Amino acid sequence: MSSEKVRYSDTELAEFKALILEKIEKAEHDLQIVRESFINNQNNGTDDTSPTFKAFEEGSETMSKEQNAQLAARQEKFIRSLRNALSRIENKTYGICRETGKLISKERLKLVPHATLSIEAKNRQ
């Protein structure tokens, strides 16, 4: 009989859950900031300036909105991944590599709590 662990203990899962909940809270806060800056259409007082400057300003504003939209999409994906990790904790399958079936190291999960692959499997990709 192998002495290798097949899953994390309930105590360990509770620790990971606390970490993930903390990360979700921060990520949602960051997403709110990005959304607010995306929605914020303040006029920077370029109405009375030269048309050339206004064109640069509008181009910059468009680029900034695109970047904010990308940031928001990435943040939403991150939050979804964290919520999926919470589901795996509830199912007691958290921390098990989806390719090798082995436990993902605690160190990796602390750095990337939504990881579904061990370093070994990730390196194979």
C-alpha positions in Angstrom: 0.0 0.0 0.0 1.4 3.4 -1.0 1.9 6.1 1.7 1.5 8.8 -0.9 -1.4 11.2 -0.2 -4.2 11.1 -2.7 -5.9 14.3 -1.5 -5.4 17.2 0.9 -6.9 16.9 4.4 -10.0 18.9 5.4 -7.8 21.2 7.5 -5.5 21.8 4.5 -8.5 22.4 2.2 -9.9 24.9 4.8 -6.5 26.8 4.6 -6.6 26.9 0.8 -10.3 28.0 1.0 -9.4 31.0 3.2 -6.6 31.9 0.8 -8.8 31.7 -2.2 -11.6 33.7 -0.6 -9.1 36.4 0.2 -7.9 36.4 -3.4 -11.4 36.6 -4.7 -12.2 39.6 -2.5 -9.1 41.4 -3.8 -9.7 40.4 -7.4 -13.3 41.7 -7.2 -12.1 44.9 -5.7 -9.6 45.3 -8.5 -12.2 44.5 -11.1 -14.5 47.2 -9.7 -11.7 49.8 -10.0 -11.1 48.8 -13.6 -14.8 48.9 -14.4 -15.1 52.4 -12.7 -12.2 53.7 -14.8 -13.7 52.2 -17.9 -17.1 53.8 -17.3 -15.6 57.1 -16.2 -15.9 59.4 -19.2 -14.5 62.6 -17.7 -13.7 65.3 -20.1 -10.1 66.4 -19.7 -10.7 69.9 -20.8 -9.6 69.5 -24.4 -12.6 71.2 -25.9 -10.8 74.5 -26.4 -7.5 73.2 -27.5 -6.2 72.6 -30.9 -7.9 69.9 -33.1 -4.6 68.0 -33.4 -4.3 67.7 -29.6 -7.9 66.6 -29.3 -7.4 63.9 -31.9 -4.4 62.5 -29.9 -6.4 62.7 -26.7 -9.4 60.8 -28.3 -7.0 58.1 -29.7 -5.4 57.8 -26.3 -8.8 57.5 -24.6 -9.9 54.8 -27.0 -6.7 52.8 -26.4 -7.1 53.2 -22.7 -10.7 51.9 -22.8 -9.5 48.9 -24.9 -6.8 48.1 -22.3 -9.3 48.5 -19.5 -11.7 46.1 -21.3 -8.8 43.5 -21.6 -7.9 44.0 -18.0 -11.5 43.5 -16.9 -11.8 40.3 -19.0 -8.6 38.9 -17.6 -9.8 39.7 -14.0 -13.2 38.1 -14.6 -11.4 35.0 -15.9 -9.2 34.9 -12.8 -12.2 35.3 -10.5 -14.0 32.4 -12.4 -10.9 30.2 -12.0 -10.8 31.0 -8.3 -14.5 30.2 -7.9 -13.9 26.9 -9.8 -11.1 26.1 -7.3 -13.6 26.7 -4.4 -15.9 24.1 -6.1 -13.0 21.6 -6.2 -12.4 22.3 -2.5 -16.1 21.5 -1.8 -15.8 18.3 -3.9 -12.5 17.4 -2.1 -10.7 17.2 -5.5 -8.7 20.5 -5.0 -5.0 20.2 -5.5 -5.2 17.0 -7.7 -3.5 17.4 -11.1 -6.0 16.9 -13.8 -3.4 15.1 -16.0 -1.2 13.1 -13.6 -3.7 12.5 -10.8 -1.0 13.4 -8.3 -1.2 16.1 -5.7 0.0 19.5 -6.8 2.6 20.8 -4.4 1.4 23.1 -1.6 4.0 25.7 -2.6 2.5 25.9 -6.1 -1.0 26.1 -4.8 -0.1 28.9 -2.5 1.3 30.9 -5.4 -1.3 29.8 -7.9 -4.3 28.7 -5.9 -6.4 28.0 -9.0 -3.8 25.7 -10.6 -5.2 22.5 -12.0 -1.8 21.1 -13.3 1.3 20.1 -11.4 4.6 21.6 -12.4 5.4 18.2 -14.0 2.3 18.3 -16.2 2.7 22.0 -17.0 6.3 21.4 -18.2 5.0 18.7 -20.5 2.7 21.1 -22.3 
